[in-house]
Each structure stands twice: as structure tokens, then as C-alpha cells.
Amino acid sequence: MHKSHQWIPLIMLGLTASVGCRRSPPQYERVQSAGPVVLISLATLSDRDAHFYTYRAGNKIVNFFARTDADGVPRCHFDACYSCFKYRLGYVQQGREVICRACRIGYDLAIPVWDYVGPCVPITLHSRIEPPYLAIPAESLDKGARFF
């Protein structure tokens, strides 16, 4: 085999392996729906950290996180963004930010609304306060399964 062609089988093997292997998203504390909603204790969110959860929507794993902003308002987001969801890496908390594991863009947990220009922003997950819980519609989590 000519020297310049000896790498072709290795390159083809690498391409085949990368296409055939699909990364699984991380898994966190599992939550289940209580009727039409998933309930997260508001007391858990009082530390103002990001709290990551895993919900099962059919045969899909749906990851999301909840946080409390600087105004004391609880907020929820899918552990994905419109740009990087295909990598199935999600976000990680480092210090007082959540950082995209794929592109390394970070978001301050204290900021109420992340409305930066660009596609790498955690996708908002609608929720409502039902003391002593933050209630997340199971239907919204089911619809978000497409990002995982």
C-alpha cells in the first residue's frame, strides 16, 4: 500500500466509530411526576445553587436544573441549549455560574433572566410556585425530551 494511503483504514474506522457512538446525557437525582407536575422543594433551592434533576419521559432521559436568582425567584431550565444540545453534555456549576460543557459559555446564577444574544443559553423550562414546592408541568418536560 502506498504510504499516503495507509491511514485511510484508520480514518474510516474513526469516522464509523464516531457516527455509531452516541453519548448518553449525564444522570442526576431522579424525580417523578406527582400527577400532572414534578415537585421540587423550595427549601432545597434556598442555597442559590443550581440543582440538577433527571426525569424519565417515556424511554428518554430529560435533564433539567432549578435555581433561585438574586431576587429570590425560583427558575427552571433544561440542561441543554438550542446550539449544543446535540452533544448531550449539559451544564455544570462552577462557582456562582452554570457553564456549558460543550462551548464553555457561563451564566451567573444570580441574574434573573438569561437573555444573551446567541443560541447557547439554557432553555427555559416553565414552572410555577405552589408552596412549599416549585411545580414543573410534566407535559413541558415531555416536550423537552427532543433535546435529549
C-alpha positions in Angstrom: 0.0 0.0 0.0 1.3 3.4 -0.9 2.4 5.4 2.2 -0.2 8.2 1.7 -3.0 5.6 1.7 -2.0 3.7 4.7 -4.0 6.0 7.0 -7.3 5.6 5.1 -8.5 2.5 7.0 -7.8 4.2 10.4 -9.6 7.3 9.3 -12.6 5.3 8.1 -12.7 3.3 11.4 -12.6 6.6 13.4 -15.5 8.1 11.3 -17.5 4.9 11.7 -17.0 4.8 15.5 -17.8 8.5 16.0 -21.1 8.2 14.0 -22.1 5.0 15.6 -21.4 6.0 19.2 -23.9 8.4 20.8 -23.1 9.9 24.1 -25.6 9.4 26.9 -26.6 12.5 28.8 -25.5 12.7 32.5 -27.9 11.5 35.1 -28.8 13.3 38.3 -31.2 12.9 41.2 -34.3 11.2 39.7 -37.7 12.9 40.0 -41.1 11.7 39.1 -44.4 13.4 38.4 -47.0 13.8 41.1 -50.0 13.8 38.8 -49.5 16.4 36.1 -46.5 18.1 37.7 -43.0 17.4 39.1 -42.5 19.0 42.5 -39.2 20.4 43.7 -38.9 21.6 47.3 -38.4 25.3 47.5 -36.3 24.8 50.6 -33.8 22.9 48.5 -33.4 25.9 46.3 -32.7 28.4 49.1 -28.9 27.9 48.9 -29.0 29.6 45.4 -27.0 26.8 43.8 -28.1 25.0 40.6 -29.8 21.7 41.5 -29.8 19.2 38.7 -32.5 16.5 38.2 -33.3 13.7 35.8 -36.9 12.9 34.7 -37.9 10.0 32.5 -40.2 10.9 29.6 -41.1 7.5 28.1 -37.8 6.0 27.0 -35.9 9.3 27.1 -34.0 10.9 30.0 -34.7 14.6 30.4 -32.3 16.6 32.5 -33.1 20.0 34.0 -32.0 22.2 36.7 -33.6 24.6 39.2 -32.1 27.7 40.8 -33.1 30.8 42.8 -31.9 34.1 41.3 -30.7 37.2 43.2 -34.3 38.4 43.6 -35.3 35.1 45.3 -37.3 33.9 42.4 -37.0 30.2 41.6 -36.3 29.4 37.9 -36.0 26.2 35.9 -34.1 25.4 32.7 -33.4 22.3 30.6 -29.9 21.0 31.0 -29.5 21.9 27.3 -29.4 24.8 24.9 -30.5 25.2 21.3 -27.0 25.2 20.0 -25.1 22.5 22.0 -27.9 20.0 22.9 -26.8 17.6 20.2 -23.6 16.9 22.2 -25.6 15.8 25.2 -23.2 17.4 27.7 -25.4 19.9 29.5 -24.2 22.4 32.1 -22.1 22.2 35.2 -22.0 24.6 38.1 -18.6 26.2 38.7 -18.5 28.8 41.5 -21.6 31.0 41.0 -22.1 30.2 37.3 -23.5 27.3 35.3 -21.2 26.6 32.3 -22.0 24.8 29.1 -19.7 21.7 29.0 -19.6 22.0 25.2 -18.8 25.6 24.4 -17.7 26.8 27.9 -20.0 29.8 28.0 -21.1 30.6 31.6 -24.1 32.2 33.1 -24.3 33.9 36.5 -26.8 32.1 38.8 -27.9 35.4 40.4 -29.1 37.0 37.1 -32.9 36.7 36.9 -33.2 36.2 33.1 -30.5 34.9 30.8 -31.4 36.7 27.6 -28.0 36.9 25.9 -27.7 37.1 22.2 -26.8 33.7 20.8 -28.1 30.2 20.8 -26.1 28.8 23.8 -28.4 29.8 26.7 -30.1 27.2 29.0 -33.6 26.6 27.6 -36.2 28.0 29.9 -38.5 25.4 31.5 -41.8 26.8 32.7 -42.6 26.4 36.3 -44.8 27.9 39.0 -44.7 28.2 42.7 -47.1 26.0 44.7 -45.8 26.4 48.3 -43.8 24.6 49.5 -42.9 23.4 46.1 -41.8 24.6 42.7 -44.1 22.8 40.2 -43.0 21.9 36.8 -45.6 20.6 34.3 -44.8 17.1 33.3 -46.1 17.9 29.8 -43.3 20.6 29.5 -40.7 18.0 30.5 -42.1 15.5 28.0 -42.0 18.1 25.2 -38.3 18.8 26.1 -37.3 15.2 25.5 -36.3 16.2 22.0 -33.3 17.9 23.4 -32.0 14.7 24.9 
